[in-house]
Amino acid sequence: MPRPPLEVADLIRAAGNTFIERSRRWLTWQHVKVLLAIERCRTAALGGHIDECSRCGRRTTISYNSCRNRHCPKCQANARDQWLAARSRELLPTRYVHVVFTLPHELAPLALQNKKVVYDLLFRASAETLLEVARTPRRLGAEIGFFSVLHTWNQKLELHPHIHCVVAAGGLSPDHTRWIHSHYRFFLPIEVLGCVFRGKFVAALRQAFAAGKLGFHGQLRSLAQPKAFSSLLRQLFRHHWVVYSKRPFGGPEYALHYLGRYTHRVAISNHRLVSFVDGKVTFRWRDSAHKNKQRLMTLPVEEFLRRFLLHLLPRGFVRIRHFGFLANRRRAALLPLSHAPVRWTCPSCGGPMVVVERLTAAQIRMRAPPLNVVEAQ
């Protein structure tokens, strides 16, 4: 895919310092660190390396190093490919189902102030819902296995926490002796999933409040009072919670491609950026309310960066998790695996490329500018 004409890094270089100065009231060191990493990604500031094909001896020119920050739009393609390669032997010769669990918008402010607690509960409640409903004999009566991926944004970069689950359309019988296929047209009833999910999440949120695990700041201070918090929880039962389930689709090869759309996304890709003029950023977004029609949105660059930073995850937070017979502690027993590493291949002969020289930022500055500097693979 060709390099887009405009990148998030360009916006940070143009307006990052001003944005940081004007936002010091709420910015943390993690915010600044991510902005700095994206700005320096695949530039001489991070050093570089030269690769050589171990088969034909072809050498590349200097490739600048990536920042490898998980919030960087440039760095996710390689991470996605490596993850998918590791998952390729876990996929089963069956159809798959895409299920999405979404938190109601009333909980977005609470989630923003309690990311780790709320996002952990979202993972737990959605997984327990799928496992419990699937185990019910009159639903499927089987133990299922699936991947769950956390996304926290909508197309406008607003806070919209939801979990994408890619599930094998069937499961192991209780005695693990046979495979039970799901119905051809549907997997599990979404009305039941929504009801169970709501009950489990609200119960877990109530427990977190009782245990003092939630923080309340600014406009949410009043929720620290038990009566006010209980009133919020009662409101959550006044409407159905959204659970989306796609009809079972293709086999393992298609599922692998399908997973790639969700596993390593960041809030916005560089290819959605359209222009940066007079301090305003224009980007594309999909209007799901009107058959996913492509539209344009323009925001002041500081508001764009603020929305982008809403989606930083807590340090060490795992955003891709495995459940059921794919859970880490059970995978070895129920699904023997071997993982094949992803390698960069030579463009001339297809042989494996290996790093033969690493260069620091200072060494790159000392060298004459290369005729053809390429980006890191």
Secondary structure per residue as TSV (DSSP state, phi and psi in degrees):
chain	resnum	aa	ss	phi	psi
A	1	M	-	360.0	129.4
A	2	P	-	-65.7	154.2
A	3	R	-	-66.9	131.5
A	4	P	-	-68.3	150.4
A	5	P	S	-68.8	-21.6
A	6	L	S	-133.6	136.8
A	7	E	-	-129.8	159.5
A	8	V	H	-57.4	-35.9
A	9	A	H	-59.3	-37.5
A	10	D	H	-63.8	-38.5
A	11	L	H	-66.5	-39.7
A	12	I	H	-67.1	-40.9
A	13	R	H	-63.0	-37.2
A	14	A	H	-78.2	-37.1
A	15	A	H	-130.1	1.2
A	16	G	H	-61.0	-45.7
A	17	N	H	-63.3	-44.9
A	18	T	H	-63.1	-42.2
A	19	F	H	-60.9	-43.8
A	20	I	H	-63.1	-43.8
A	21	E	H	-62.6	-38.5
A	22	R	H	-83.5	-9.5
A	23	S	T	-117.6	14.2
A	24	R	T	-60.0	-21.4
A	25	R	T	-62.6	-31.5
A	26	W	T	-124.0	-14.3
A	27	L	-	-67.0	143.4
A	28	T	-	-111.5	172.5
A	29	W	H	-63.3	-31.5
A	30	Q	H	-63.0	-41.4
A	31	H	H	-59.0	-48.6
A	32	V	H	-63.9	-40.2
A	33	K	H	-61.4	-41.9
A	34	V	H	-66.9	-44.3
A	35	L	H	-59.2	-43.9
A	36	L	H	-64.9	-41.3
A	37	A	H	-62.7	-45.6
A	38	I	H	-64.8	-39.3
A	39	E	H	-63.0	-38.0
A	40	R	H	-92.1	-8.7
A	41	C	T	-58.5	130.5
A	42	R	T	54.9	42.6
A	43	T	S	-125.2	169.7
A	44	A	G	-62.4	-19.9
A	45	A	G	-61.1	-25.8
A	46	L	G	-100.3	8.0
A	47	G	-	79.2	-172.4
A	48	G	E	-161.6	-168.4
A	49	H	E	-157.9	160.2
A	50	I	E	-118.4	133.0
A	51	D	E	-110.3	152.0
A	52	E	E	-135.7	137.9
A	53	C	E	-73.5	127.8
A	54	S	T	-74.8	-7.0
A	55	R	T	-101.4	-53.8
A	56	C	T	-105.8	-7.7
A	57	G	-	83.9	4.1
A	58	R	-	-63.6	135.6
A	59	R	B	-111.8	146.8
A	60	T	-	-90.9	163.8
A	61	T	-	-76.0	-177.9
A	62	I	-	-63.4	129.5
A	63	S	E	-107.4	123.8
A	64	Y	E	-73.2	145.0
A	65	N	-	-74.9	151.5
A	66	S	-	-87.3	157.2
A	67	C	-	-79.7	-23.5
A	68	R	-	61.9	18.5
A	69	N	-	-76.3	134.1
A	70	R	T	-71.3	-7.7
A	71	H	T	-98.9	1.6
A	72	C	-	-83.7	126.9
A	73	P	T	-62.0	-26.8
A	74	K	T	-79.2	-27.1
A	75	C	S	-93.2	-1.1
A	76	Q	H	-85.5	-22.0
A	77	A	H	-63.6	-47.1
A	78	N	H	-66.0	-41.8
A	79	A	H	-62.6	-39.3
A	80	R	H	-63.4	-46.1
A	81	D	H	-61.8	-40.8
A	82	Q	H	-67.3	-40.4
A	83	W	H	-65.8	-43.5
A	84	L	H	-64.7	-37.2
A	85	A	H	-63.6	-38.8
A	86	A	H	-69.0	-28.3
A	87	R	H	-86.7	-13.1
A	88	S	G	-57.7	-35.6
A	89	R	G	-86.7	-0.3
A	90	E	G	-92.2	-13.1
A	91	L	-	-77.3	141.4
A	92	L	-	-103.6	155.3
A	93	P	S	-75.5	64.6
A	94	T	S	-148.2	173.4
A	95	R	-	-74.9	165.3
A	96	Y	E	-128.6	162.2
A	97	V	E	-129.5	140.5
A	98	H	E	-106.5	118.4
A	99	V	E	-122.3	135.7
A	100	V	E	-124.2	127.5
A	101	F	E	-109.1	127.1
A	102	T	E	-121.5	136.1
A	103	L	-	-79.2	142.4
A	104	P	-	-65.3	153.0
A	105	H	G	-62.9	-23.3
A	106	E	G	-61.7	-23.0
A	107	L	G	-93.4	-3.7
A	108	A	H	-59.7	-46.9
A	109	P	H	-61.1	-39.9
A	110	L	H	-65.4	-39.8
A	111	A	H	-63.4	-39.1
A	112	L	H	-63.2	-35.7
A	113	Q	H	-87.2	-11.1
A	114	N	S	-139.0	55.3
A	115	K	H	-56.8	-51.9
A	116	K	H	-62.0	-46.2
A	117	V	H	-65.4	-50.2
A	118	V	H	-68.5	-41.5
A	119	Y	H	-69.6	-34.4
A	120	D	H	-63.2	-42.8
A	121	L	H	-64.1	-36.3
A	122	L	H	-63.3	-45.0
A	123	F	H	-58.7	-49.9
A	124	R	H	-65.8	-46.6
A	125	A	H	-66.2	-41.0
A	126	S	H	-67.7	-41.4
A	127	A	H	-66.5	-45.7
A	128	E	H	-63.0	-33.8
A	129	T	H	-63.9	-50.0
A	130	L	H	-60.8	-46.1
A	131	L	H	-64.3	-42.9
A	132	E	H	-68.6	-47.8
A	133	V	H	-65.7	-39.2
A	134	A	H	-66.2	-32.4
A	135	R	H	-73.1	-20.8
A	136	T	S	-61.9	124.5
A	137	P	T	-54.7	-38.3
A	138	R	T	-81.8	-4.3
A	139	R	T	-96.6	-66.7
A	140	L	T	-137.5	-37.3
A	141	G	-	68.4	39.4
A	142	A	S	-146.6	161.5
A	143	E	B	-94.0	121.1
A	144	I	-	-100.5	169.1
A	145	G	E	-135.9	140.8
A	146	F	E	-161.5	163.4
A	147	F	E	-104.8	141.6
A	148	S	E	-122.6	135.3
A	149	V	E	-127.5	128.9
A	150	L	E	-88.3	128.4
A	151	H	E	-120.4	144.8
A	152	T	E	-120.3	7.9
A	153	W	E	-125.1	161.9
A	154	N	-	-111.7	-175.2
A	155	Q	T	-66.2	-19.1
A	156	K	T	-94.6	8.6
A	157	L	S	71.8	13.6
A	158	E	-	-80.5	161.0
A	159	L	E	-70.4	124.7
A	160	H	E	-153.5	74.0
A	161	P	E	-67.0	130.1
A	162	H	E	-156.2	159.2
A	163	I	E	-117.4	127.3
A	164	H	E	-95.9	127.0
A	165	C	E	-119.2	128.4
A	166	V	E	-110.1	114.5
A	167	V	E	-120.2	135.4
A	168	A	E	-62.0	133.3
A	169	A	S	-79.4	67.2
A	170	G	E	155.6	-172.6
A	171	G	E	-167.4	178.6
A	172	L	E	-81.5	140.9
A	173	S	-	-63.6	159.2
A	174	P	T	-53.8	-31.7
A	175	D	T	-92.7	6.1
A	176	H	S	61.2	28.9
A	177	T	S	-104.8	-14.1
A	178	R	S	-151.8	163.2
A	179	W	E	-98.8	131.7
A	180	I	E	-106.7	118.3
A	181	H	E	-81.9	145.3
A	182	S	-	-80.5	171.1
A	183	H	-	-60.6	145.9
A	184	Y	S	-62.0	-37.1
A	185	R	S	-93.7	-21.0
A	186	F	-	-150.2	163.3
A	187	F	S	-100.4	-69.7
A	188	L	S	-136.4	148.6
A	189	P	-	-66.7	125.6
A	190	I	H	-69.3	-29.3
A	191	E	H	-63.8	-41.4
A	192	V	H	-67.1	-44.3
A	193	L	H	-59.3	-43.6
A	194	G	H	-64.0	-41.6
A	195	C	H	-67.2	-45.6
A	196	V	H	-66.5	-42.1
A	197	F	H	-59.7	-47.2
A	198	R	H	-59.4	-46.6
A	199	G	H	-62.2	-43.3
A	200	K	H	-68.5	-42.1
A	201	F	H	-67.4	-45.9
A	202	V	H	-63.2	-40.3
A	203	A	H	-62.5	-41.8
A	204	A	H	-68.1	-36.2
A	205	L	H	-66.7	-38.8
A	206	R	H	-63.0	-40.9
A	207	Q	H	-65.2	-40.3
A	208	A	H	-63.6	-38.1
A	209	F	H	-65.5	-46.0
A	210	A	H	-62.4	-30.9
A	211	A	T	-86.2	1.5
A	212	G	T	71.4	27.7
A	213	K	-	-90.8	-6.7
A	214	L	-	-104.4	141.5
A	215	G	-	-108.8	148.1
A	216	F	-	-133.4	120.7
A	217	H	-	-133.6	159.7
A	218	G	G	57.9	-127.1
A	219	Q	G	-69.0	-10.1
A	220	L	G	-96.0	4.1
A	221	R	G	-57.1	-35.8
A	222	S	G	-64.3	-25.2
A	223	L	G	-69.9	-11.0
A	224	A	G	-68.3	-17.8
A	225	Q	S	-80.9	132.1
A	226	P	H	-53.3	-41.0
A	227	K	H	-65.6	-42.0
A	228	A	H	-65.5	-40.4
A	229	F	H	-67.9	-40.5
A	230	S	H	-62.7	-35.6
A	231	S	H	-64.4	-40.6
A	232	L	H	-60.8	-44.3
A	233	L	H	-63.7	-37.5
A	234	R	H	-64.1	-37.6
A	235	Q	H	-62.9	-29.5
A	236	L	T	-68.5	-16.7
A	237	F	T	-92.9	1.8
A	238	R	S	-82.7	-9.9
A	239	H	S	-145.3	162.3
A	240	H	-	-72.9	146.1
A	241	W	-	-90.6	142.4
A	242	V	-	-80.4	121.4
A	243	V	E	-127.2	125.4
A	244	Y	E	-107.4	137.0
A	245	S	E	-137.5	120.8
A	246	K	-	-82.2	150.6
A	247	R	-	-59.3	147.8
A	248	P	-	-51.7	131.9
A	249	F	B	-117.0	-161.5
A	250	G	-	-55.9	-178.4
A	251	G	-	-78.1	-162.1
A	252	P	H	-62.5	-37.5
A	253	E	H	-64.9	-44.5
A	254	Y	H	-66.0	-39.2
A	255	A	H	-61.7	-38.0
A	256	L	H	-63.6	-44.1
A	257	H	H	-64.0	-40.1
A	258	Y	H	-64.2	-41.7
A	259	L	H	-59.2	-35.9
A	260	G	T	-61.3	-19.9
A	261	R	T	-74.3	-18.8
A	262	Y	T	-121.6	-26.1
A	263	T	T	-66.9	-44.0
A	264	H	T	-123.1	36.0
A	265	R	-	-74.1	151.8
A	266	V	-	-112.4	179.7
A	267	A	S	-56.3	-35.9
A	268	I	S	-151.9	140.2
A	269	S	-	-90.2	155.9
A	270	N	G	-60.9	-29.6
A	271	H	G	-71.9	-11.0
A	272	R	G	-88.0	-11.7
A	273	L	E	-76.2	135.1
A	274	V	E	-107.5	-49.5
A	275	S	E	-158.1	160.8
A	276	F	E	-137.3	100.7
A	277	V	E	-134.1	131.3
A	278	D	T	54.1	40.9
A	279	G	T	76.0	13.2
A	280	K	E	-124.6	140.1
A	281	V	E	-106.7	131.9
A	282	T	E	-113.7	132.4
A	283	F	E	-140.8	160.5
A	284	R	E	-85.6	147.7
A	285	W	E	-147.0	152.8
A	286	R	E	-95.9	126.3
A	287	D	E	-92.9	95.8
A	288	S	G	-66.8	-22.0
A	289	A	G	-74.9	-13.5
A	290	H	G	-130.9	57.8
A	291	K	T	56.2	39.4
A	292	N	T	57.6	34.0
A	293	K	E	-63.7	137.2
A	294	Q	E	-75.7	128.2
A	295	R	E	-130.7	169.5
A	296	L	E	-114.1	142.0
A	297	M	E	-128.8	138.1
A	298	T	E	-119.8	128.7
A	299	L	E	-131.8	149.1
A	300	P	E	-57.4	144.4
A	301	V	H	-59.1	-34.9
A	302	E	H	-67.7	-36.6
A	303	E	H	-69.5	-37.4
A	304	F	H	-60.2	-47.4
A	305	L	H	-66.4	-36.3
A	306	R	H	-61.8	-46.3
A	307	R	H	-64.2	-39.9
A	308	F	H	-58.7	-41.7
A	309	L	H	-76.0	-12.8
A	310	L	T	-59.1	-23.6
A	311	H	T	-103.4	14.0
A	312	L	-	-68.4	134.9
A	313	L	-	-93.2	153.4
A	314	P	-	-57.7	149.5
A	315	R	T	-58.2	129.5
A	316	G	T	80.0	1.8
A	317	F	-	-72.3	130.3
A	318	V	-	-89.3	117.5
A	319	R	-	-99.5	-6.4
A	320	I	E	-123.9	121.9
A	321	R	E	-132.7	157.6
A	322	H	E	-119.9	140.5
A	323	F	E	-137.2	167.5
A	324	G	E	67.7	-138.3
A	325	F	T	-74.4	-1.2
A	326	L	T	-100.2	0.5
A	327	A	S	-59.9	144.9
A	328	N	H	-54.3	-40.3
A	329	R	H	-75.3	-12.3
A	330	R	H	-116.3	-13.3
A	331	R	H	-61.0	-40.7
A	332	A	H	-63.5	-34.8
A	333	A	H	-80.0	-38.3
A	334	L	H	-97.8	-16.2
A	335	L	S	-149.9	77.6
A	336	P	-	-54.8	134.6
A	337	L	-	-131.5	159.2
A	338	S	-	-141.6	139.9
A	339	H	-	-107.7	131.8
A	340	A	-	-103.7	128.1
A	341	P	-	-71.3	153.4
A	342	V	-	-92.5	131.5
A	343	R	-	-124.1	151.1
A	344	W	-	-83.4	128.7
A	345	T	B	-103.2	155.7
A	346	C	-	-67.8	131.6
A	347	P	T	-69.9	-15.5
A	348	S	T	-89.4	-50.2
A	349	C	T	-120.2	-6.5
A	350	G	-	83.8	2.5
A	351	G	-	-74.1	162.9
A	352	P	B	-71.1	135.7
A	353	M	E	-92.5	141.5
A	354	V	E	-128.1	149.5
A	355	V	E	-75.0	125.6
A	356	V	E	-111.0	-13.5
A	357	E	E	-156.8	134.1
A	358	R	E	-113.0	140.8
A	359	L	E	-125.4	132.9
A	360	T	-	-79.5	169.0
A	361	A	H	-60.1	-38.4
A	362	A	H	-65.3	-41.8
A	363	Q	H	-64.4	-36.9
A	364	I	H	-65.1	-40.6
A	365	R	H	-65.3	-31.9
A	366	M	H	-74.1	-25.2
A	367	R	S	-80.5	154.6
A	368	A	-	-65.4	145.6
A	369	P	-	-56.1	126.8
A	370	P	-	-66.2	152.5
A	371	L	S	-69.0	-31.2
A	372	N	S	-145.3	88.8
A	373	V	-	-84.5	127.3
A	374	V	E	-109.8	158.2
A	375	E	E	-77.2	154.7
A	376	A	-	-62.7	141.8
A	377	Q	-	-81.5	360.0
